[in-house]
Amino acid sequence: MCAQSRGPGPWHHGAVSDSEDTNKARAQRPSTPEFKAFVASRWDEPDDVSTTRIAAAPFAEQRRAALSARFPGRRIVAPAGDFKVRANDTDYRFRPDSDFAYLTGLGADFEPGAVLVMEPTSGGHDATLYVIPPAGRDDEGFYADPRSGEFWVGRRPGIAEFEAMTGVASRPLSELPSGIRVSAHPHKQVREALAELRMVKDAYEVQQLRDAVAATIEGFERVVRELPRAVEHKRGERVVEATFDGHAREEGNAVGYETIAASGPHATTLHWIRNDGQVRHGDLLLLDAGVEVESLYTADLTRVLPVSGDFTATQRQVYEVVLEAADAAFAAARPGATFRDVHEAAMEVIEARLTAWGIVPEAEDEDSRLYRRWMVHSTSHHLGLDVHDCAAAKRDLYMDGELRPGMVFTIEPGLYFKPNDLAAPVALRGIGVRIEDDVLVTADGVENLSAALPREPDAVVAWMARLRT
């Protein structure tokens, strides 16, 4: 977006990709004219041509108009991004840049290399989508290009299809004006403006997030049913991860982020994604996971599950403090409040309860807030196309900007007592608890989008028992 780097790359219509070129040592495909002619002949027309406008298209049009109003007279360039190499000639599954998805409404994996260009006009901007057209059957790339050939990656939409789906004038990427250079690091001002626009979700986005939350709750239910198998496995955390991640692929696009399946002391590591530990009776399992639906909107939920089916007295004591902190954050979240207000409401509970336990030492400077040793993260973050959505926004708009109806964010306080923490009582060491819900700001408060997932300790116990019978 308004920045410069390399051009669109060599693997557009008719080109053979770099990955093919680097593996000539094992290439065994015939190259005779007869072979090429035979491969190009006797094909029926595809029956899956996309000619219907996608549901996100009218909303994407409004988003482009809002962005246009902020940058009159300036060209805006939004690239989808390219494949990322996993190893040698294998790539990671493609996911377009979130800002590109926001401005086009496209969310699937068939537009690598695409670029949205918004050219300034007297009345705003004219948008053009530059995409890599599929190689024709008389083109060698049809069967020879591992990045865009139909034999390798399946049928991809053509120019007319992209135009029909998005309502945006579409052209081959090879026609991208030479003066436009695409960057993976768009102009900071445009990134910031998009982050601010993305803070308030439109009706389409809210529905996508509702769908993502619903699918995520179903994934948590699957995990509970698989806990006995996880206990029996030497790497039970991987059983939990595989169960949820498989569900995310079945019901959505993928997971919205790497699943945290942290059992026992691993729950005290905030971003435990190694997930190679055992799941033992008597432990708590902290599951932090989210389904990313096909539109790329993701949920982000955390629940702590007692593996044996019930909490011990000490586990429940910690859990109830975190729940009280979460409830205080819910009470503080309303239009006109700020993220900082929500965070401070949760922290007041954490400070009061830990001080009452007698584990917080006297501080020479009250700004030291020594109780934060046991919760070093923030209570909330925006949620949407990215799990930590709108991260490019200015801090004063993120932390201190007023909450407005349509914003969606998390409420997720926690307490983490590491097993080697000599400042914590022995009974608490190795216990990690986080409770995370996804909330929508309404006219007079917030709606808990994940309310169907139990959060009260007795409700969690009853829910798990019901699922495991």
C-alpha positions in Angstrom: 0.0 0.0 0.0 1.8 3.0 -1.3 5.2 1.4 -0.8 7.8 0.0 -3.1 9.7 -3.3 -3.4 9.9 -6.0 -6.1 7.5 -6.6 -8.9 4.9 -9.4 -9.2 7.3 -12.2 -9.9 7.9 -14.5 -12.8 5.3 -17.2 -12.3 2.3 -15.6 -14.0 0.5 -16.9 -17.1 2.7 -19.0 -19.3 5.7 -19.1 -17.0 7.4 -22.1 -15.3 8.0 -21.4 -11.7 11.3 -21.2 -9.9 10.4 -24.3 -7.9 10.2 -26.3 -11.2 13.4 -24.8 -12.5 15.3 -25.8 -9.4 14.4 -29.5 -9.7 15.4 -30.2 -13.2 17.6 -33.1 -11.9 14.5 -35.2 -11.3 12.3 -33.9 -14.2 11.0 -36.7 -16.3 8.1 -35.1 -18.2 8.2 -35.5 -22.1 8.7 -32.2 -23.9 7.9 -33.2 -27.5 5.4 -31.2 -29.6 3.2 -34.4 -29.8 3.1 -34.6 -26.0 2.2 -31.0 -25.6 -0.5 -31.2 -28.2 -2.0 -34.3 -26.6 -2.1 -32.8 -23.1 -3.8 -29.7 -24.5 -6.6 -31.6 -26.3 -9.9 -33.3 -25.3 -10.9 -31.3 -22.2 -14.5 -30.6 -21.3 -15.4 -27.2 -20.0 -15.3 -26.8 -16.2 -18.7 -26.9 -14.3 -17.6 -24.9 -11.3 -17.3 -21.5 -12.9 -17.8 -18.8 -10.2 -20.2 -16.1 -11.5 -22.0 -15.2 -8.2 -21.1 -12.1 -6.3 -19.6 -13.2 -2.9 -21.4 -12.1 0.2 -18.6 -9.9 1.4 -18.5 -7.9 -1.9 -20.8 -5.0 -1.0 -19.2 -4.6 2.4 -15.7 -4.6 0.8 -16.9 -1.9 -1.5 -17.9 0.3 1.5 -14.5 -0.4 3.1 -12.7 0.8 0.0 -14.8 3.9 0.0 -14.0 4.7 3.6 -10.3 4.2 2.9 -10.5 6.3 -0.3 -12.0 9.2 1.8 -8.9 9.2 4.0 -6.3 9.4 1.1 -7.7 11.6 -1.6 -5.5 12.0 -4.6 -3.2 9.2 -3.6 -2.7 5.8 -5.2 -3.3 2.9 -2.8 -1.7 -0.5 -3.5 -2.8 -3.6 -1.5 -1.0 -6.9 -2.3 -2.3 -10.3 -1.4 1.2 -11.5 -0.9 2.9 -14.5 -2.3 3.6 -18.1 -1.3 6.1 -18.6 1.5 8.6 -21.3 1.1 8.5 -24.1 3.6 11.5 -26.0 2.3 13.1 -26.2 -1.2 10.2 -26.4 -3.7 7.4 -26.8 -1.1 5.4 -23.9 0.1 3.2 -23.2 3.1 -0.5 -23.1 2.4 -1.3 -19.7 1.1 -3.3 -17.2 3.1 -3.7 -13.7 1.7 -2.7 -10.6 3.5 -5.5 -9.6 5.9 -5.8 -6.0 4.6 -6.2 -7.4 1.0 -8.9 -9.7 2.2 -10.6 -6.8 4.0 -10.6 -4.6 0.9 -11.6 -7.3 -1.6 -13.8 -9.7 0.4 -11.7 -12.6 -0.9 -10.7 -15.2 1.7 -9.8 -18.4 0.0 -6.4 -19.6 -1.2 -6.6 -19.0 -4.9 -5.2 -15.5 -5.3 -1.4 -15.6 -4.5 0.4 -12.8 -6.2 -2.8 -10.7 -6.7 -2.7 -6.9 -6.2 -5.5 -4.5 -5.6 -4.8 -1.0 -7.0 -6.9 2.0 -6.1 -6.2 4.8 -8.5 -7.3 8.3 -7.5 -10.0 10.1 -9.5 -11.8 13.4 -9.1 -14.6 11.5 -7.2 -12.5 9.2 -5.1 -10.7 6.0 -6.4 -11.2 3.4 -9.1 -10.3 -0.1 -8.0 -8.6 -2.7 -10.2 -7.8 -6.2 -9.1 -4.7 -7.7 -10.9 -4.6 -11.5 -10.6 -2.6 -14.3 -12.1 -4.9 -15.9 -14.7 -4.9 -19.7 -15.0 -2.8 -21.1 -17.7 -4.8 -22.2 -20.8 -4.7 -25.8 -21.8 -2.6 -24.9 -24.8 -0.1 -23.3 -22.4 2.8 -25.4 -21.0 2.1 -23.9 -17.6 -1.2 -25.9 -17.5 0.7 -29.0 -16.6 4.3 -27.8 -15.9 3.9 -25.0 -13.4 3.7 -26.4 -9.8 2.5 -23.0 -8.4 -0.3 -22.1 -10.8 -0.9 -25.0 -13.2 -4.2 -26.8 -12.9 -2.5 -30.2 -12.8 -0.7 -29.1 -9.6 -3.0 -26.8 -7.7 -6.4 -27.4 -9.2 -8.6 -25.1 -11.2 -8.2 -21.4 -10.4 -10.7 -18.6 -11.1 -10.2 -16.7 -14.3 -10.2 -12.9 -14.8 -14.0 -12.8 -15.5 -14.7 -14.9 -12.5 -12.7 -12.7 -10.1 -14.6 -9.7 -11.5 -18.0 -11.4 -11.0 -17.1 -12.5 -7.5 -15.8 -9.2 -6.2 -17.5 -6.6 -8.4 -14.0 -5.1 -9.0 -12.6 -4.6 -12.5 -10.0 -7.3 -12.9 -6.9 -7.6 -15.2 -4.0 -10.0 -15.6 -1.2 -9.4 -13.3 1.1 -9.0 -16.3 -0.7 -5.8 -17.0 0.1 -4.2 -13.7 1.5 -0.8 -14.6 5.3 -0.7 -14.5 5.3 2.3 -12.2 3.6 0.3 -9.4 5.9 -1.7 -7.3 4.4 -4.1 -4.8 5.6 -4.4 -1.2 5.1 -6.9 1.6 5.5 -3.9 4.0 2.8 -1.4 2.9 2.8 2.3 3.7 2.6 2.9 7.4 -0.1 5.5 7.1 -2.4 3.2 5.1 -1.7 0.3 7.5 -2.7 2.5 10.4 -5.8 3.8 8.7 -6.9 0.2 7.8 -6.3 -0.9 11.4 -8.5 1.9 12.7 -11.2 1.1 10.2 -11.1 -2.6 11.0 -11.7 -1.9 14.7 -15.4 -1.5 14.1 -16.9 -4.6 12.4 -19.7 -4.4 9.9 -22.6 -6.8 9.9 -20.9 -9.3 7.6 -17.8 -9.4 9.9 -19.8 -9.9 13.0 -21.6 -12.9 11.5 -18.3 -14.4 10.4 -17.0 -14.1 14.0 -20.2 -15.6 15.4 -19.6 -18.6 13.0 -16.0 -18.8 14.0 -16.9 -18.8 17.7 -19.6 -21.5 17.2 -17.2 -23.7 15.3 -14.5 -23.2 18.0 -17.0 -24.3 20.8 -17.7 -27.5 18.8 -13.9 -28.0 18.7 -13.6 -27.7 22.5 -16.4 -30.3 22.8 -14.4 -32.7 20.6 -11.3 -32.2 22.8 -13.3 -33.0 26.0 -14.5 -36.3 24.4 -10.9 -37.2 23.4 -9.3 -36.5 26.9 -9.3 -40.2 27.8 -7.2 -40.9 24.7 -5.0 -38.0 25.5 -4.3 -39.3 29.0 -3.2 -42.6 27.6 -0.9 -41.2 25.0 2.8 -40.3 25.7 2.3 -36.9 24.1 -1.3 -36.2 25.1 -1.0 -32.5 24.4 -0.5 -33.5 20.7 -3.7 -35.5 20.8 -5.5 -32.4 22.0 -3.9 -30.2 19.4 -4.6 -32.7 16.6 -8.2 -33.1 17.7 -8.9 -29.3 17.6 -6.8 -28.6 14.5 -8.4 -31.4 12.6 -11.8 -30.0 13.5 -10.7 -26.5 12.4 -9.8 -27.9 8.9 -13.0 -29.8 8.7 -15.3 -26.9 9.7 -13.3 -23.9 8.6 -10.1 -22.8 6.7 -7.7 -23.7 9.5 -6.8 -22.6 13.0 -6.5 -18.9 13.5 -3.2 -19.3 15.3 -1.1 -22.2 16.7 -3.2 -24.1 19.2 -2.0 -23.9 22.9 -2.7 -27.3 24.5 -0.9 -26.8 27.8 -1.3 -29.4 30.5 -0.1 -29.1 34.1 3.0 -26.8 34.5 3.0 -26.1 30.8 -0.1 -24.0 31.4 2.1 -21.4 33.1 3.9 -20.7 29.7 1.7 -18.1 28.0 2.3 -19.3 24.4 3.0 -23.0 24.9 2.7 -24.4 21.4 5.3 -27.2 21.6 2.4 -29.3 22.9 4.6 -32.4 23.4 3.8 -33.1 27.1 1.6 -35.7 28.8 -1.9 -35.0 30.0 -2.2 -36.5 33.5 -5.1 -37.1 35.9 -5.1 -34.3 38.5 -3.7 -31.7 36.1 -5.4 -28.8 34.5 -5.4 -28.5 30.7 -5.3 -25.0 29.4 -6.7 -25.0 25.9 -6.4 -21.7 23.9 -7.6 -22.2 20.4 -9.7 -20.7 17.6 -11.2 -21.8 14.3 -10.5 -19.5 11.3 -13.5 -19.8 9.0 -13.2 -19.6 5.2 -13.5 -15.8 5.2 -10.4 -15.8 7.4 -12.1 -14.4 10.5 -11.1 -16.2 13.6 -12.3 -16.9 17.1 -9.9 -16.9 20.2 -11.1 -18.8 23.2 -9.5 -20.3 26.3 -10.9 -22.7 28.9 -9.1 -24.6 31.6 -10.3 -28.2 31.9 -9.7 -30.4 35.0 -8.5 -33.6 33.4 -9.9 -35.8 36.1 -13.3 -34.1 35.7 -13.2 -31.8 38.8 -11.0 -29.1 40.3 -9.0 -29.6 43.4 -9.6 -27.1 46.1 -6.5 -25.1 45.3 -7.1 -25.2 41.5 -10.6 -24.0 42.1 -9.3 -21.2 44.3 -7.1 -19.9 41.5 -9.8 -20.4 38.9 -12.4 -18.4 40.8 -10.0 -15.4 41.2 -9.5 -15.4 37.4 -13.2 -15.7 36.8 -13.9 -12.8 39.2 -11.3 -10.7 37.3 -13.0 -11.6 34.0 -16.4 -10.7 35.4 -15.1 -7.3 36.5 -13.7 -6.7 33.0 -17.1 -7.6 31.5 -18.7 -5.1 33.8 -16.3 -2.3 32.8 -16.7 -3.0 29.0 -19.2 -0.6 27.5 -19.3 2.2 24.9 -17.1 5.1 26.0 -14.8 3.0 28.1 -11.3 2.1 26.9 -9.2 -1.0 26.7 -7.2 0.4 29.6 -10.4 0.6 31.7 -11.3 -3.0 31.0 -7.7 -4.1 31.9 -7.6 -2.1 35.1 -10.9 -3.5 36.3 -9.5 -7.0 36.0 -6.2 -6.0 37.6 -7.9 -4.5 40.6 -9.3 -8.0 41.4 -6.0 -9.7 40.8 -4.2 -7.3 43.0 -6.8 -7.5 45.8 -6.9 -11.3 45.9 -3.1 -11.9 45.6 -2.6 -9.3 48.3 -5.1 -11.0 50.6 -3.2 -14.3 50.0 -0.1 -12.5 51.4 2.1 -13.3 48.5 2.6 -9.7 47.1 5.6 -8.0 48.7 5.6 -4.4 49.7 6.7 -2.2 46.8 8.8 0.9 47.2 7.2 2.4 44.1 3.5 1.8 43.7 3.9 1.9 39.9 5.9 -1.3 40.2 2.7 -3.3 40.6 4.6 -6.4 41.8 1.4 -8.6 41.6 1.8 -8.4 37.8 4.5 -11.1 38.2 1.7 -13.6 38.0 -0.1 -12.0 35.0 2.2 -10.2 32.7 -0.1 -9.9 29.7 -2.9 -7.5 28.8 -6.5 -8.4 29.4 -7.8 -7.7 25.9 -7.0 -7.4 22.2 -9.1 -6.8 19.1 -10.3 -9.8 17.1 -11.2 -10.2 13.5 -9.2 -11.2 10.4 -6.2 -11.5 12.6 -6.2 -13.1 16.1 -4.5 -9.9 17.3 -6.5 -7.7 15.0 -5.7 -4.0 14.3 -2.2 -4.3 15.7 -0.9 -1.6 13.4 -3.2 1.0 15.0 -1.6 3.8 17.0 -1.4 3.1 20.7 -3.6 6.0 21.7 -6.4 4.6 19.5 -5.9 1.0 20.7 -5.4 1.3 24.4 -7.0 4.6 25.1 -9.5 4.9 22.2 -13.1 4.6 23.2 -15.0 1.4 22.8 -17.6 1.7 20.1 -20.6 -0.6 19.1 -19.4 -3.1 16.6 -15.9 -3.7 18.1 -15.0 -7.3 18.9 -12.3 -8.1 21.3 -11.2 -10.7 23.9 -11.4 -10.6 27.7 -8.8 -13.0 29.0 -7.3 -12.5 32.5 -5.1 -15.2 33.9 -2.8 -16.3 36.8 0.4 -18.3 36.2 2.4 -19.8 39.0 5.5 -21.4 37.4 6.7 -24.6 39.0 10.1 -23.0 39.9 8.6 -19.7 41.3 10.0 -19.4 44.8 7.9 -16.3 45.4 4.7 -18.3 45.1 3.4 -20.7 47.8 4.3 -24.3 47.1 0.6 -25.3 46.7 0.2 -22.9 43.8 3.3 -23.7 41.8 2.6 -25.3 38.5 -0.9 -24.0 38.2 -1.9 -21.8 35.2 -5.4 -20.5 34.6 -6.7 -18.3 31.8 -10.4 -17.7 30.9 -10.9 -16.1 27.6 -14.1 -15.0 25.9 -14.9 -13.1 22.7 -17.2 -10.1 23.1 -19.1 -7.7 20.8 -19.6 -4.1 22.0 -23.3 -3.2 21.8 -25.2 0.0 22.4 -25.2 -0.4 26.2 -22.5 -3.0 27.1 -21.1 -6.1 25.5 -22.4 -9.4 24.3 -20.5 -12.5 25.1 -20.2 -14.3 21.8 -18.8 -17.4 23.5 -21.4 -17.5 26.2 -22.4 -21.1 25.1 -19.0 -22.3 26.4 -19.3 -22.8 30.2 -17.1 -20.6 32.4 -18.3 -21.1 36.0 -16.3 -24.0 37.6 -19.4 -26.1 38.4 -20.8 -25.5 34.9 -17.4 -26.6 33.4 -17.5 -29.8 35.5 -21.1 -30.6 34.5 -20.4 -29.9 30.8 -17.4 -32.1 30.8 -19.3 -35.0 32.5 -22.1 -34.7 30.0 -19.8 -34.9 27.0 -17.9 -37.8 28.4 -20.9 -40.1 29.1 
